Amino acid sequence: MSTGSGADSAPAPNSTHDSTTQGQDDTAQGQDDTARARDETAQGCTADSKADSPSGSKADSPSGTEPDTKTSGRTGKAGKTGGGTFSSLKIRNYRLFATGAVVSNIGTWMSRVTQDWLVLSLTGSSAAVGITTALQFLPMLLFGLYGGVIADRYPKRRLLIFTQGALGLCGISLAVLTLSGNVQVWHVYLIAFLLGVVTVVDNPTRQSFVSEMVGPDQLRNAVSLNSANFQSARLLGPAIAGVLITTVGSGWAFMLNGLSFIAPLIGLTLMRAHELHASVRIPRGKGQLREGLRYVRGKPELIWPIVLVGFIGTFGFNFPIWLTAFANDVYDGGAGMYAFFNILMAAGSLVGALLAARRRSSRLRLLVLAAMAFGLLEIVVSFSPTVWLFSLLLLPIGMLGLTTNVSANTSVQMASDPEMRGRVMSLYMMVFVGGTPIGGPLLGWVTDTYGARIGFATGGVVSLLAAAAIGLVLTRVIGVRLKIDLRKGRPLMEFVPKKEQLATAA
């Protein structure tokens, strides 16, 4: 399950990353001999985010698949399951993991909707909802990198048993307070913060653990199916929460969330340890945080997608603030309407996740264009004159938000070496959800002061400008230009090498 941003995806092993232009490879090859060796191994696969391994341990493979003994350890039956949208689910350990996750994810979404509505009911303030969200993600901002070091250092299944149990106890504690009638807003704040502390370890550990379950052949599929799992639960969770809030009260929604963590605990316990792929665990040592930061800083294919999702996560993903305000203030609805808005967002996100599961590559071009479209659509939807138009536009917003999320995750994960993966992903999550303590209260204040429409539009403007600016930076860093082709049957926009652009013009 995930208590974070919805970025429920698994890091990829140190394997080929098949995406974008050959011009990007030419530029990166001139800068890095190690990346050249990796690209020559990955026949027919170009890279937006190259996984250039300093160990140089890979052997050339005519099939384009790079065996990585450090990551996969053993190939086993679990590593060869064929293709298809749901191919990862043929692996028993991952099937147990996904089944437990969908149950706890439903509970998590029930709790999120109920928590937001409870805070709004207790305070009448959108800013208070923003503070709650901020407190839940503040630990990721403060301690996120330490979570990555822990994930790289200790057995991941054992860590997940601890973190999932702790998350369940938090849910049960909030349920007891609410059912007893003693709940106050500071109780919600405290438990939100404790959830965030546990998530610091749970997020990078859970993402890294998926690679141990499915191996290199199924990682890309598992990245998207994790998001589809999370968004499928998002369809059911808010609907169940809306019914429970209006019938038996918020406390039972919190109780069911706490009990839902029994499912992933059972799944983790039933896994077959001998079918897991060997992981890379780093020994205890000094300077490991600084080492991770230096590693990311020296790789443009890592740093710029991380910067982009930082802006999107901080300013563009504050939906609890905006949707509660639109449901309560703009359209005079209630908890049922807020739950309905969440269901529509989830439906769009689920479509985006299933499309991503079929996609065979992750491209920086797709990331930038999806982020720009996401910001633009947020601006448009903020001025919807009717609730029906607003509701309809939530579907593509959900799809574009998920596409941005999965594209960024996959690009970053597949460019990371196995021994650095936990630290890279903790930095990614720290930036993605760690900006919420800044963006949540700020946009909550804007929403309270200037109205829900201005608050929603502000998030869209920042997301659009950030995506456009970083897209321009990437075209300069990787030596490509944006090419627009209006001929039928050709891509409308794509990044091409500068020399190809010049040759075409000549």
C-alpha positions in Angstrom: 0.0 0.0 0.0 1.1 3.6 -0.3 0.6 6.5 2.0 2.5 8.8 -0.3 1.6 10.5 -3.6 0.3 7.6 -5.5 3.6 7.0 -7.0 3.4 3.3 -6.3 5.9 1.9 -8.6 8.9 -0.2 -8.5 12.5 0.7 -9.3 14.0 -1.0 -12.3 17.2 -3.0 -12.2 20.4 -2.0 -13.9 19.1 -3.0 -17.3 18.4 -1.4 -20.7 16.1 1.5 -20.9 14.5 1.5 -24.3 13.5 5.0 -25.2 14.0 8.1 -27.1 16.3 9.5 -29.7 19.6 8.3 -31.0 20.8 11.8 -30.8 20.6 11.7 -27.0 22.7 8.5 -27.0 25.3 10.1 -29.3 25.6 13.1 -26.9 25.8 10.9 -23.8 28.3 8.5 -25.4 30.6 11.4 -26.0 30.5 12.3 -22.4 30.6 8.9 -20.7 32.5 5.8 -21.8 30.6 3.6 -19.4 27.3 4.7 -20.9 28.6 3.9 -24.3 29.3 0.3 -23.3 25.8 0.0 -21.9 24.2 1.4 -25.0 26.2 -0.9 -27.3 24.9 -3.8 -25.2 21.3 -2.7 -25.5 20.8 -3.4 -29.2 17.9 -1.6 -30.7 17.1 0.2 -27.4 17.9 3.9 -27.1 17.8 5.6 -23.7 16.2 8.7 -22.3 17.5 7.6 -18.9 20.6 5.4 -19.3 21.5 3.0 -16.6 25.3 3.5 -16.9 26.9 1.1 -14.4 30.3 2.1 -12.9 30.9 -1.6 -12.2 31.1 -2.5 -15.8 29.9 -6.0 -14.9 27.5 -6.6 -17.7 28.2 -8.9 -20.7 27.0 -8.2 -24.2 23.8 -10.0 -25.0 22.6 -10.5 -28.6 19.0 -10.4 -27.4 19.4 -6.9 -25.9 18.8 -8.2 -22.4 21.5 -7.5 -19.9 22.0 -10.2 -17.2 22.7 -8.5 -13.9 23.7 -11.0 -11.3 23.8 -8.3 -8.6 20.2 -7.5 -9.2 18.5 -10.7 -10.2 20.7 -13.2 -8.4 18.8 -16.1 -9.9 16.7 -16.2 -13.0 14.2 -18.9 -11.9 10.8 -19.6 -13.3 9.5 -16.2 -12.0 11.7 -14.3 -14.4 10.3 -15.6 -17.6 6.5 -15.0 -17.9 6.1 -13.6 -21.3 4.4 -10.3 -22.3 1.0 -8.8 -21.8 -0.6 -6.1 -19.7 -0.8 -8.3 -16.6 2.3 -10.5 -17.1 3.8 -9.7 -13.7 0.9 -11.3 -12.0 2.0 -14.7 -13.2 4.7 -14.5 -10.6 3.4 -16.0 -7.3 5.3 -13.7 -4.9 4.2 -10.6 -6.8 0.6 -11.8 -7.0 0.6 -12.1 -3.2 2.1 -8.7 -2.9 -0.4 -7.1 -5.3 -3.4 -8.8 -3.7 -2.5 -7.5 -0.2 -1.7 -4.1 -1.6 -5.1 -3.6 -3.3 -6.9 -4.4 0.0 -4.7 -2.0 2.0 -4.9 0.6 -0.8 -8.7 0.6 -0.6 -8.4 1.2 3.2 -5.9 3.9 2.6 -8.2 5.8 0.2 -11.1 5.4 2.6 -8.9 6.9 5.3 -7.7 9.8 3.1 -11.1 10.9 2.1 -12.5 10.5 5.6 -9.5 12.3 7.1 -9.9 15.3 4.8 -13.6 15.6 5.4 -13.2 15.2 9.2 -10.6 18.0 9.3 -12.9 20.2 7.2 -15.8 19.4 9.5 -13.8 20.2 12.6 -12.3 23.4 11.4 -14.2 24.7 8.3 -10.8 25.6 6.8 -9.2 24.4 3.5 -5.9 25.6 5.0 -6.3 23.1 7.8 -6.8 20.3 5.2 -3.5 21.5 3.7 -1.8 21.4 7.0 -2.9 17.8 7.6 -1.5 16.8 4.2 1.7 18.8 4.8 2.3 17.1 8.2 1.9 13.6 6.6 4.6 14.4 4.0 6.9 16.6 6.2 8.9 13.6 7.5 9.7 12.7 3.9 11.1 16.1 3.4 13.1 16.0 6.6 14.3 12.4 6.7 13.6 11.0 3.2 17.2 10.2 2.3 17.7 8.2 5.5 14.8 6.0 4.4 16.7 5.2 1.2 19.8 4.3 3.1 17.8 1.9 5.4 16.1 0.4 2.3 19.5 -0.3 0.7 21.0 -1.7 3.9 18.4 -4.2 5.4 16.3 -7.1 4.2 13.3 -5.5 2.5 10.6 -8.1 3.3 11.4 -7.8 7.0 11.3 -4.0 6.8 7.9 -4.1 5.1 6.4 -6.4 7.7 7.3 -3.8 10.3 6.2 -0.7 8.3 2.9 -2.2 7.2 2.1 -3.3 10.8 2.9 0.2 12.0 0.6 1.8 9.4 -2.2 -0.4 10.5 -1.8 0.6 14.1 -2.0 4.3 13.2 -5.3 3.7 11.4 -6.8 1.8 14.4 -5.6 4.5 16.8 -7.5 7.2 14.8 -10.5 5.0 14.7 -10.6 4.6 18.4 -10.4 8.3 19.0 -13.1 9.1 16.5 -15.5 6.4 17.6 -15.1 7.4 21.2 -16.1 11.0 20.3 -12.8 12.4 21.7 -11.1 13.2 18.4 -9.7 16.7 18.0 -7.9 18.2 15.0 -4.5 18.0 16.7 -5.1 14.2 17.0 -5.5 14.0 13.3 -2.3 16.2 12.8 -0.3 13.9 15.1 -1.3 10.7 13.4 -0.8 12.2 10.0 2.8 13.0 11.0 3.4 9.5 12.4 2.1 8.0 9.2 4.6 10.1 7.4 7.5 8.9 9.6 6.7 5.3 8.8 6.3 6.1 5.1 9.9 7.4 5.0 11.0 3.8 5.3 8.0 2.1 3.7 8.1 3.9 0.3 11.7 3.2 -0.9 11.6 -0.2 0.6 8.4 -1.2 -1.1 9.5 0.1 -4.5 12.8 -1.6 -4.3 11.3 -4.9 -3.1 9.2 -5.2 -6.3 12.4 -5.7 -8.3 13.3 -8.6 -6.0 10.0 -10.3 -6.7 9.7 -9.9 -10.5 13.3 -9.7 -11.7 14.5 -7.7 -14.7 12.2 -9.1 -17.4 9.0 -7.9 -15.7 10.1 -4.6 -14.0 8.6 -2.2 -16.5 5.2 -4.0 -16.4 5.3 -4.1 -12.6 5.9 -0.3 -12.5 2.7 0.3 -14.3 0.6 -2.4 -12.6 1.5 -1.0 -9.2 0.0 2.3 -10.2 -3.0 0.5 -11.7 -3.4 -1.3 -8.4 -3.3 2.0 -6.4 -5.7 3.7 -8.8 -8.1 0.7 -8.8 -8.3 1.0 -5.1 -8.9 4.7 -5.5 -12.1 3.9 -7.4 -13.5 1.9 -4.5 -12.1 3.6 -1.4 -13.7 7.0 -1.8 -17.1 5.4 -2.7 -17.0 3.2 0.4 -15.9 6.2 2.5 -18.7 8.3 1.3 -21.2 5.7 2.3 -19.7 5.0 5.7 -19.4 8.7 6.6 -23.0 9.4 5.8 -24.3 6.2 7.5 -22.3 5.0 10.4 -19.7 7.7 10.8 -16.0 8.4 10.1 -14.7 6.2 12.8 -15.6 3.0 11.1 -13.8 4.1 7.9 -10.7 4.6 9.9 -11.2 1.2 11.6 -11.5 -0.7 8.3 -8.4 1.0 7.1 -6.4 -0.2 10.1 -7.7 -3.7 9.7 -6.9 -3.7 5.9 -3.2 -4.0 6.6 -3.7 -7.6 7.7 -3.9 -8.5 4.0 -0.3 -7.3 3.0 1.1 -8.8 6.2 -0.4 -12.2 5.3 1.0 -11.8 1.7 4.5 -11.0 2.9 4.4 -14.0 5.3 3.3 -16.5 2.6 6.0 -15.5 0.1 8.6 -18.1 -1.0 12.0 -16.6 -0.1 13.9 -18.9 -2.5 12.0 -17.4 -5.4 13.1 -13.8 -4.6 15.8 -12.4 -6.8 19.0 -11.5 -4.9 19.2 -7.9 -3.9 22.2 -5.6 -3.5 22.6 -4.4 0.1 25.2 -1.9 1.1 27.3 -2.2 4.3 27.1 0.4 7.0 29.4 3.3 6.2 30.0 7.0 6.4 29.1 9.5 3.6 26.4 7.3 2.0 23.9 10.2 1.8 26.4 12.5 0.2 27.4 9.7 -2.2 23.8 9.4 -3.3 23.4 13.1 -3.8 26.6 13.3 -5.9 25.5 10.4 -8.0 22.2 12.1 -8.9 23.8 15.5 -9.4 26.2 14.1 -12.0 23.4 12.6 -14.2 21.1 15.0 -16.1 18.8 12.1 -17.0 18.1 11.8 -13.2 18.3 15.3 -11.9 15.9 17.1 -14.3 13.0 14.6 -14.1 13.4 14.8 -10.3 13.2 18.6 -10.4 10.1 18.5 -12.6 8.2 16.1 -10.3 9.2 18.3 -7.4 7.3 21.2 -8.9 4.4 19.0 -10.0 4.2 17.3 -6.6 4.5 20.6 -4.6 2.0 22.7 -6.6 0.0 20.5 -8.9 -1.1 17.6 -6.8 -2.9 19.3 -4.0 -6.3 17.7 -4.9 -7.5 17.2 -1.3 -7.5 21.0 -0.8 -9.1 21.8 -4.1 -11.7 19.0 -4.3 -13.0 19.6 -0.8 -13.3 23.3 -1.5 -15.1 22.8 -4.8 -17.4 20.2 -3.3 -18.2 22.2 -0.2 -18.0 25.9 -1.3 -18.3 26.1 -5.1 -21.0 23.5 -5.9 -22.6 23.2 -2.4 -22.2 19.4 -2.2 -21.1 17.3 0.6 -18.9 14.3 1.5 -20.7 12.3 -1.3 -19.7 14.8 -3.9 -16.1 14.9 -2.7 -15.9 11.1 -2.9 -17.4 11.2 -6.4 -14.7 13.7 -7.5 -12.0 11.3 -6.2 -13.6 8.4 -8.0 -13.5 10.3 -11.3 -9.9 11.2 -10.7 -9.1 7.5 -10.0 -10.9 6.4 -13.1 -8.7 8.6 -15.3 -5.6 7.5 -13.4 -6.5 3.9 -13.9 -6.8 4.4 -17.6 -3.4 6.1 -17.6 -1.9 3.3 -15.6 -3.2 0.5 -17.9 -2.0 2.4 -21.0 1.4 2.7 -19.3 1.5 -1.1 -18.6 1.2 -1.7 -22.4 3.9 0.9 -23.2 7.3 -0.7 -23.9 9.4 2.4 -23.2 9.6 5.5 -21.0 10.5 8.8 -22.7 11.5 12.1 -21.4 9.5 13.7 -24.3 6.3 12.0 -23.0 7.1 13.2 -19.4 7.5 16.8 -20.4 4.5 16.9 -22.7 2.2 15.1 -20.2 3.3 17.5 -17.5 2.5 20.5 -19.7 -0.9 19.2 -20.6 -1.6 18.4 -17.0 -0.9 22.0 -15.9 -2.9 23.4 -18.7 -5.9 21.2 -18.0 -5.8 22.2 -14.3 -6.1 25.9 -15.4 -9.1 25.0 -17.7 -11.0 22.9 -15.1 -10.6 25.6 -12.4 -13.0 27.8 -14.3 -15.6 25.2 -15.2 -19.0 26.9 -14.9 -20.9 23.7 -14.0 -20.3 20.7 -11.8 -20.8 18.3 -14.7 -18.1 19.9 -16.8 -15.8 20.0 -13.8 -16.4 16.3 -13.2 -15.9 15.4 -16.8 -12.5 17.2 -16.9 -11.3 15.3 -13.8 -10.9 12.2 -15.9 -8.2 13.4 -18.3 -6.5 15.3 -15.4 -6.2 11.9 -13.6 -4.9 10.2 -16.7 -2.3 12.9 -17.4 -1.2 13.1 -13.7 -0.7 9.4 -13.7 1.2 9.4 -17.0 3.5 12.1 -15.6 4.1 10.2 -12.5 4.8 6.8 -14.1 7.0 8.4 -16.8 9.1 10.2 -14.3 9.4 7.2 -12.0 10.4 4.8 -14.8 12.9 7.2 -16.3 14.6 7.8 -12.9 14.4 4.2 -11.7 15.8 2.7 -14.9 18.7 5.1 -14.9 19.8 4.1 -11.4 22.5 1.5 -10.6 21.3 -1.3 -8.2 23.5 -0.3 -5.3 22.2 3.3 -5.5 18.6 2.6 -6.1 17.2 3.0 -2.6 18.9 6.4 -2.2 17.9 7.6 -5.6 14.3 6.6 -5.1 14.2 8.1 -1.6 15.4 11.4 -3.1 12.8 11.1 -5.8 10.0 10.6 -3.2 11.4 13.3 -0.9 11.2 15.8 -3.7 7.9 14.5 -5.1 5.9 14.4 -1.9 8.3 16.3 0.4 7.3 19.5 -1.2 3.7 19.1 0.0 4.5 20.7 3.4 5.3 23.8 1.4 2.7 23.7 -1.3 -0.2 22.4 0.8 -0.4 25.2 3.3 0.5 27.8 0.7 -2.2 26.7 -1.8 -4.6 26.2 1.1 -4.1 29.8 2.0 -4.6 30.9 -1.6 -7.8 28.8 -1.8 -9.2 30.3 1.5 -8.2 33.8 0.6 -9.0 34.0 -3.2 -11.3 31.1 -3.7 -11.1 27.6 -4.9 -10.9 28.5 -8.6 -7.9 30.7 -8.1 -6.2 28.1 -5.9 -6.7 25.4 -8.5 -5.5 27.6 -11.4 -2.4 28.6 -9.4 -1.3 25.0 -9.1 -1.9 24.5 -12.9 0.1 27.7 -13.8 3.1 26.6 -11.8 3.0 23.1 -13.2 2.8 24.3 -16.8 5.6 26.8 -16.5 7.9 24.3 -14.7 7.3 21.6 -17.4 7.9 24.1 -20.2 11.1 25.5 -18.6 12.6 22.0 -17.8 11.7 20.8 -21.3 13.8 23.7 -22.7 16.6 22.9 -20.3 16.6 19.2 -21.4 16.7 20.1 -25.1 19.9 22.0 -24.4 21.5 19.5 -22.0 21.0 16.5 -24.1 21.7 18.2 -27.4 18.3 17.9 -29.1 15.7 20.3 -30.5 11.9 20.2 -30.5 10.7 19.2 -34.0 7.1 19.9 -35.1 5.9 17.9 -38.1 2.4 18.5 -39.4 2.5 15.7 -42.1 -0.1 13.0 -41.7 1.0 9.8 -40.0 4.0 11.5 -38.3 4.5 12.6 -34.6 3.2 16.1 -34.1 6.1 17.0 -31.8 9.3 15.1 -31.0 12.9 15.7 -29.8 15.5 15.1 -32.5 19.3 15.5 -32.6 20.4 19.0 -33.6 22.5 17.6 -36.4 19.4 15.8 -37.8 17.5 19.1 -37.6 20.2 20.9 -39.5 20.4 18.2 -42.1 16.6 18.3 -42.7 16.7 22.1 -43.0 19.5 21.8 -45.6 
